Amino acid sequence: MDRTVRTVEDVLALLDGLFASTSEAAGLATGDGKDFWDRFYADRSRPVPFFVSKPDENLAAYLDQGLIAPGRALDLGCGPGRNALYLASRGFEVDAVDLSPVAVAWSEDRAHEAGVDIRFRCGDAFALPATELSGPYDLVVDSGCFHHLPPHRRVSYLALLDRVLAPGGHLALTCFAAGEAGTGSELADADLYRERELQGGLAYTPELLRWIFSDLVEVELRRMREEPPESALFGVTFLWTALFRRGAAEPGDVRPVHARSAG
């Protein structure tokens, strides 16, 4: 007899296992996805568009337009570290986390070559102790992490934002856009559990993003702009880019940990 559920986190871990159990056969990033991402980042010479050491065009635009300013930043799912390196070069104090030790090692090599100081952490951002991702962060950057999460982990994601994002701080999000062939899955959440795979990632509409992040204030939500190969910036049009801001704290305000359903 196997009885493993006592807490909400036990339920989330159980649901993770539904996807992880098929990840090897499907060859997709499902469940915790660590082994998939280790293999994905193992060959640094692969012609993967976001392997290039260029920051997202929207992130550069936010800085150039004065929408965000240097402060403490957290890069969620940092991959090879291209956005983390850019933020550090622009005066941010950067923490960067990724599930894959192969990706983190590549990021560390790039940071060393660039001569920038970044605090890298390897592991599941939802499971790392608060001392590792302590916050508060003025900016949380997510370029491609959110759309690889199973639906139930949106709850964990929002709880993490509640804990680490400073009052007045920003979330800079980049994710798959619905309606683009060959990118993210548009299956309903319930169907994803029936299929038990994420099909390489989930696509979102602007309406869904606004609903999921409705506790934050929308600053901008648009398609990522296409950038030519010779550009110093990364940009492809099958992604949404969004900038959300957390409201300023009220006197005596104590913000609870997020507990709502992801729907």
Buried (B, 14 or more C-beta within 10 A) or exposed (E): EEEEEEEEEEBBBEBBEBBBEBBEEBEBBBBBBBBBBBEBBEEEEEEEEBBBBBBBBBBBBBBEEEBBEBBBBBBBBBBBBBBBBBBBEBEBBBBBBBBBBBBBBBBBEBBEEBEBEBBBBBBBBBEBEEEBBBBBBBBBBBBBBBBBBBBBBBBBBBBBBBBBBBBBBBBBBBBBBBEBEEBBBBBEEEEBBEBBBBBBBBBBEBEBBBEBBEBBEBBBBEBBBEBEEEEEBBBBEBBBBBBBBBEEEEEEEEBEEBEEEBE
